[in-house]
Amino acid sequence: MRVHSVERHEADPPDDRVHRVAQAMLGAWEGHPEGEGLHVVCFVTEDRAGHSYATTAIGGYEGDTPDADAMMDVFAHLTAVFQINGMKLEVFPMPHPIGGEQ
């Protein structure tokens, strides 16, 4: 079972393991001498007691749509991974929210 929150979660300091690790990953990027001008997307997933807990952290994205800009970069990276492996990634929007509710 995968557990994904559909709500923004921002706790300072982070209140669980996956969020603390994601914050540490962003901290490593922020402190890196060559990090300026880069965009970072971190995925952290933990399998715990038969469930999977996940978080996504982004850094370096500014403007009105940082989440959407990060998602476009993720799709660009996934498209390249698929192409390298001889496949094609296609994304189709679904007319309902996460969880199947209409």
C-alpha positions in Angstrom: 0.0 0.0 0.0 1.3 3.4 -0.9 0.5 6.4 1.2 0.6 9.7 -0.6 -0.7 12.9 0.9 -2.5 15.2 -1.4 -2.0 18.1 1.0 1.1 20.3 1.3 3.1 19.3 4.4 5.5 21.8 5.9 6.7 21.3 9.4 9.8 23.0 10.8 11.5 21.1 12.0 10.4 18.1 10.0 8.2 15.8 12.0 9.0 12.4 10.5 11.9 10.4 9.0 11.2 10.8 5.3 10.8 14.6 5.7 14.0 14.9 7.8 16.0 13.1 5.1 14.5 15.2 2.3 15.3 18.4 4.2 18.9 17.1 4.7 19.2 16.4 0.9 18.0 19.9 0.1 20.5 21.2 2.8 23.4 19.4 1.0 22.4 21.1 -2.3 22.0 24.5 -0.7 25.4 24.3 0.9 27.2 23.0 -2.2 29.6 25.5 -3.8 28.2 24.7 -7.3 24.5 24.6 -6.3 23.6 28.1 -7.4 21.2 28.3 -10.3 20.3 24.6 -10.1 16.9 23.1 -9.6 16.5 20.1 -7.3 13.7 17.5 -6.9 14.2 14.9 -4.1 12.1 11.8 -3.7 12.3 9.9 -0.5 10.3 6.7 0.1 10.3 4.4 3.1 8.6 1.0 3.4 7.4 0.7 7.0 5.2 -2.0 8.5 3.8 -3.0 5.1 3.1 0.6 4.0 5.1 2.9 1.9 5.5 6.5 3.0 6.8 9.1 0.6 7.7 12.8 0.3 8.9 15.1 -2.4 11.0 18.2 -1.7 11.9 20.8 -4.3 14.5 23.6 -4.3 15.6 26.3 -6.6 12.3 26.8 -8.2 10.9 30.4 -8.0 8.0 32.3 -9.5 4.3 31.7 -9.5 4.3 28.0 -10.3 7.3 26.3 -8.6 5.5 23.0 -8.1 4.3 22.8 -11.7 7.8 23.7 -12.9 9.3 20.9 -10.8 6.8 18.5 -12.2 7.7 19.4 -15.8 11.4 18.7 -15.0 10.5 15.4 -13.5 8.5 14.4 -16.7 11.5 15.6 -18.8 13.8 13.3 -16.8 11.4 10.4 -16.9 11.0 10.8 -20.7 14.8 10.6 -21.1 15.0 7.5 -18.9 12.2 5.8 -21.0 13.9 6.7 -24.2 17.3 5.4 -23.1 15.5 2.1 -22.4 13.8 2.0 -25.8 10.4 3.0 -24.5 8.1 6.0 -24.9 6.5 7.8 -21.9 3.0 9.3 -22.6 1.0 11.1 -20.0 -2.8 11.4 -20.1 -4.7 13.7 -17.7 -7.5 12.0 -15.7 -10.8 13.8 -15.1 -10.9 13.0 -11.3 -8.8 13.8 -8.3 -6.4 11.4 -6.6 -8.3 8.6 -4.9 -10.9 8.1 -7.6 -13.5 10.5 -6.1 -15.6 12.4 -8.6 
